[in-house]
Amino acid sequence: MKNNILKYKKIQYIKNYFNSLLDFIAPAHCIVCKKYYNYEIKKSKFICNACYDNLNFAIEKELILNKILQNFPQDKCFISEATSLISLKNNINYLEIIHSFKYLRFQSIGIEFSKLLSQRIIYDNMQNYDYIVPIPIHFAKNRERGFNQSDIIAKTISNELNLKFADNILYRNKYTITQTLLSKSERIKNVENVFSIKNNADIYNKSLLLIDDVLTTGSTLNNAAEILVKYGASRVGAATILFAH
């Protein structure tokens, strides 16, 4: 027992020394507010305590669905429920979470916030699905970026909630420009008919939870949901890390 305690203290000493050295050589900075912070007092690996404590959590799932319904006629909305983790309404700087994850390839950021999203899914009682389905990106974009951010989010949630991860159902048949700078109508038009069902995908009478990084108008998620419902899915929900509204 004594040897184990001494071993543990030695490991902690080395870890603290390494973190102190790392702080001196390359001080960590918050990806949201850009301020430097100390490794030893962090609540998150990537954002400072102040930004972590000030996370503006997204509104209730019923209100999120209502926001989506405002962009589509009720008979043209194929999402039955939707949730999100963080609202960007009061602080657009939290978009840096996804920017760093997707474009700077800090995949650990995606994993950290996907775990938090898993807790939101449980809170909203949305874990009762047959499959977790990531929104696919075009193969050319996957080649450019090296990964699909929605895959990482979906896999993390799959592991956290013990749900089946299924990236063999949907594929993206068109290369589309980023939605970021588009208007509401342009966003809807940009993703029309971009998704198809993979051969032999068995989704008849199955419930599927679509996963993406950001929910804005819901155009991407709704188009994916439409093709899933067309091929027999009984219910399609949606979950994202960020909610831009």
C-alpha positions in Angstrom: 0.0 0.0 0.0 2.8 2.4 1.0 4.6 1.7 -2.3 1.4 2.4 -4.3 0.9 5.7 -2.5 4.5 6.7 -3.2 4.1 5.7 -6.8 0.9 7.7 -7.1 2.6 10.8 -5.6 5.5 10.5 -7.9 3.2 10.3 -10.9 1.3 13.4 -9.7 4.5 15.3 -9.2 5.7 14.5 -12.7 2.3 15.4 -14.2 2.2 18.7 -12.3 5.8 19.5 -13.3 5.0 18.7 -16.9 1.8 20.9 -16.9 3.8 23.8 -15.3 6.5 23.5 -17.9 3.9 23.4 -20.6 2.2 26.5 -19.2 5.5 28.3 -19.4 6.5 27.2 -22.9 3.0 27.3 -24.5 0.3 28.8 -22.2 -3.1 27.4 -22.9 -5.7 29.9 -24.1 -9.5 29.7 -24.2 -10.8 29.0 -27.7 -13.8 31.2 -26.9 -12.5 34.4 -25.2 -8.8 33.8 -26.3 -7.5 34.5 -22.7 -4.7 32.4 -21.3 -5.5 30.1 -18.3 -3.8 27.7 -16.0 -4.0 24.0 -16.7 -4.5 23.1 -13.0 -7.8 25.0 -12.5 -9.5 24.0 -15.8 -13.0 22.6 -16.0 -12.6 22.0 -19.7 -9.5 21.2 -21.8 -10.3 23.9 -24.3 -12.3 26.8 -22.7 -11.6 28.8 -19.5 -13.7 28.4 -16.4 -15.5 31.6 -17.0 -16.6 30.6 -20.5 -17.5 27.1 -19.2 -19.6 28.6 -16.4 -21.3 31.0 -18.8 -22.4 28.3 -21.3 -25.7 29.4 -22.6 -27.6 26.1 -22.9 -30.1 25.8 -25.7 -33.8 26.2 -25.2 -36.2 23.3 -24.5 -36.6 20.7 -27.3 -40.2 21.7 -28.0 -39.1 25.3 -28.7 -36.3 24.1 -30.9 -38.7 22.0 -33.0 -41.0 25.1 -33.2 -38.1 27.1 -34.6 -37.6 24.4 -37.3 -41.3 24.4 -38.1 -41.1 28.1 -38.8 -38.9 27.3 -41.8 -41.1 24.6 -43.3 -44.7 23.8 -43.7 -45.8 21.3 -41.1 -46.4 18.6 -43.7 -42.9 19.2 -45.0 -41.1 18.9 -41.7 -39.9 15.3 -41.2 -38.1 15.8 -37.8 -40.3 14.6 -34.9 -38.1 16.2 -32.1 -34.8 18.0 -31.8 -32.3 19.1 -29.2 -29.1 21.0 -29.0 -26.5 21.7 -26.3 -25.4 25.4 -26.6 -27.3 28.4 -27.9 -25.3 31.0 -29.9 -28.0 33.6 -29.4 -26.1 35.7 -26.8 -22.5 34.8 -27.7 -21.5 33.9 -31.2 -17.9 33.3 -30.0 -18.9 29.8 -28.9 -19.0 28.9 -32.6 -15.2 28.6 -32.1 -15.8 25.2 -30.5 -17.0 23.9 -33.9 -14.5 25.9 -35.9 -11.6 24.5 -33.9 -13.0 21.0 -34.1 -13.9 21.0 -37.8 -11.3 23.2 -39.5 -8.3 23.1 -37.1 -8.8 19.4 -36.5 -8.9 19.5 -32.7 -11.0 16.3 -32.6 -10.8 16.2 -28.8 -13.0 19.3 -28.6 -15.7 17.5 -30.5 -15.5 14.5 -28.2 -15.6 16.7 -25.0 -18.7 18.5 -26.1 -20.3 15.4 -27.6 -20.2 13.9 -24.1 -22.1 16.9 -22.8 -24.6 16.6 -25.6 -25.1 13.0 -24.6 -26.2 14.3 -21.2 -28.6 16.8 -22.8 -30.1 13.9 -24.9 -30.7 12.0 -21.7 -32.2 15.1 -20.0 -34.6 15.5 -23.0 -35.5 11.8 -22.9 -34.3 11.3 -26.5 -32.1 8.2 -26.1 -34.8 5.7 -27.2 -33.7 5.3 -30.8 -32.7 2.3 -32.9 -29.8 4.0 -34.6 -27.5 7.0 -34.2 -26.9 8.4 -37.7 -24.3 11.1 -38.5 -25.1 13.6 -41.3 -22.7 12.6 -44.0 -20.4 14.9 -45.9 -19.4 14.5 -49.6 -16.5 12.2 -50.2 -14.5 15.0 -51.7 -15.0 17.2 -48.6 -14.1 14.2 -46.5 -10.9 13.8 -48.5 -10.1 17.5 -48.0 -10.8 17.6 -44.3 -9.7 14.1 -43.4 -12.7 13.3 -41.3 -16.4 13.9 -40.9 -17.1 15.9 -37.7 -20.6 14.4 -37.4 -19.1 10.9 -37.4 -17.0 11.8 -34.3 -20.0 13.4 -32.5 -22.3 10.4 -33.3 -19.7 7.8 -32.3 -19.1 9.5 -29.0 -22.9 9.7 -28.3 -23.2 6.0 -29.4 -20.6 5.0 -26.8 -22.0 7.2 -24.1 -25.6 6.1 -24.5 -25.0 2.5 -25.7 -26.9 3.1 -29.0 -26.0 1.6 -32.4 -23.9 3.8 -34.6 -24.9 3.6 -38.2 -22.9 5.4 -40.9 -24.0 2.9 -43.5 -27.5 4.4 -44.1 -27.1 7.8 -45.7 -24.7 9.2 -48.2 -24.3 12.7 -49.7 -24.6 12.7 -53.5 -23.8 16.3 -54.1 -20.9 18.6 -53.2 -22.5 21.7 -51.6 -20.9 25.0 -50.5 -20.8 25.8 -46.8 -24.1 27.0 -45.3 -22.4 29.6 -43.1 -22.8 32.7 -45.2 -26.1 31.8 -46.9 -29.5 33.3 -46.2 -32.4 31.2 -44.9 -33.9 30.6 -48.4 -30.4 29.9 -49.8 -29.7 27.3 -47.1 -32.9 25.4 -47.9 -32.2 25.4 -51.6 -28.5 24.5 -51.1 -29.3 21.1 -49.5 -32.3 20.1 -51.6 -32.0 16.5 -52.7 -28.4 16.0 -51.6 -28.9 12.8 -49.6 -29.6 9.3 -50.7 -30.0 5.9 -49.0 -27.2 3.4 -49.3 -28.0 0.1 -50.9 -29.4 -2.5 -48.5 -30.0 0.0 -45.7 -32.7 -1.6 -43.7 -34.5 1.3 -41.9 -38.1 0.2 -42.3 -40.0 0.9 -39.1 -36.8 2.0 -37.4 -36.3 5.1 -35.3 -33.2 7.2 -36.1 -31.5 10.1 -34.3 -29.6 12.3 -36.8 -26.4 14.0 -35.5 -24.8 17.2 -36.8 -22.6 19.9 -35.4 -24.8 23.0 -35.8 -28.5 23.6 -36.2 -29.5 26.8 -37.9 -32.6 26.6 -40.1 -32.8 22.8 -39.9 -32.5 22.5 -43.7 -29.7 19.9 -43.7 -31.3 17.8 -41.0 -34.8 18.0 -42.4 -33.6 16.9 -45.9 -31.9 13.9 -44.4 -34.9 13.1 -42.4 -37.2 13.3 -45.4 -35.3 10.6 -47.3 -35.2 8.4 -44.2 -39.0 8.7 -43.7 -39.5 8.1 -47.5 -37.7 4.8 -47.1 -39.8 3.7 -44.1 -38.2 5.2 -40.9 -40.9 5.3 -38.2 -39.4 8.4 -36.5 -36.5 10.7 -37.0 -35.0 13.0 -34.3 -32.1 15.4 -34.4 -29.3 16.5 -32.0 -26.5 19.0 -32.5 -23.8 20.6 -30.3 -24.7 24.2 -31.3 -28.0 26.0 -32.0 -27.8 29.2 -34.0 -31.1 31.1 -33.9 
